[in-house]
Amino acid sequence: GVPGDMPEYKTRKGESLIDALLASGSVTSKSEARRLIEQGGVKVNDVVVKSVDAKAEEGTVKVGKRKFVRFV
C-alpha cells in the first residue's frame, strides 16, 4: 500500500519529471530516472509514466517498488 507519511517535494511549473525525481532524492542520477521510466518503474497517481519527456505533476509518485514521494 501507499504509506501515510511520505516526503513531499514542491514542483516548479514546467519542471520535467526526471529533474523532479532527482531533486526530491528519489533517484541518484538522471540516467537512473530515465532508465526507471523506460522500464515502467515510475507511476504518478497509479498511472505508469511512459515518456521520459513527461512533466512533473501534483500527486503521489511511486519510484520502483518501495520509494514514494508526494509532489505538491
C-alpha positions as CSV (number, residue, x, y, z in Angstrom):
1,G,0.0,0.0,0.0
2,V,0.8,3.7,0.0
3,P,2.4,5.0,3.2
4,G,0.5,7.7,5.0
5,D,3.7,9.7,5.8
6,M,5.9,10.2,2.8
7,P,8.3,13.0,1.8
8,E,6.9,16.0,-0.1
9,Y,8.5,17.8,-2.9
10,K,7.3,21.2,-4.2
11,T,7.5,21.0,-8.0
12,R,8.2,24.0,-10.2
13,K,5.9,24.9,-13.1
14,G,7.1,23.1,-16.3
15,E,9.7,21.0,-14.4
16,S,10.5,17.7,-16.0
17,L,9.7,14.6,-14.1
18,I,13.3,13.5,-14.3
19,D,14.6,16.7,-12.7
20,A,11.9,16.5,-10.0
21,L,12.8,12.9,-9.2
22,L,16.5,13.9,-8.9
23,A,15.8,17.0,-6.8
24,S,13.4,15.1,-4.4
25,G,16.1,12.5,-3.7
26,S,14.1,9.6,-5.2
27,V,16.9,8.7,-7.6
28,T,20.6,9.3,-7.5
29,S,21.1,10.4,-11.2
30,K,19.2,11.5,-14.2
31,S,20.2,8.3,-16.0
32,E,18.7,6.2,-13.3
33,A,15.5,8.2,-13.5
34,R,15.4,7.8,-17.3
35,R,16.1,4.0,-17.1
36,L,13.3,3.6,-14.5
37,I,10.8,5.5,-16.6
38,E,11.8,3.5,-19.8
39,Q,11.3,0.2,-17.8
40,G,7.9,1.2,-16.4
41,G,9.1,1.7,-12.9
42,V,7.7,5.1,-12.2
43,K,4.0,5.7,-11.5
44,V,2.2,9.0,-10.9
45,N,-1.2,8.5,-9.2
46,D,-1.1,4.8,-10.1
47,V,-0.6,5.5,-13.8
48,V,2.6,4.2,-15.4
49,V,4.8,7.0,-16.9
50,K,5.7,6.0,-20.4
51,S,7.6,9.1,-21.6
52,V,11.0,10.3,-20.4
53,D,9.8,13.8,-21.5
54,A,6.9,13.8,-19.0
55,K,6.4,16.9,-16.9
56,A,6.1,16.7,-13.1
57,E,2.6,17.0,-11.8
58,E,1.0,17.0,-8.4
59,G,0.2,13.7,-6.9
60,T,1.7,10.6,-5.4
61,V,4.8,9.3,-7.2
62,K,6.0,5.7,-6.8
63,V,9.6,5.0,-7.8
64,G,10.5,1.4,-8.1
65,K,8.8,-0.9,-5.6
66,R,9.3,0.9,-2.3
67,K,10.0,4.6,-2.8
68,F,7.2,7.1,-2.6
69,V,7.1,10.9,-2.7
70,R,4.3,13.3,-2.9
71,F,4.6,16.1,-5.4
72,V,2.8,19.3,-4.4
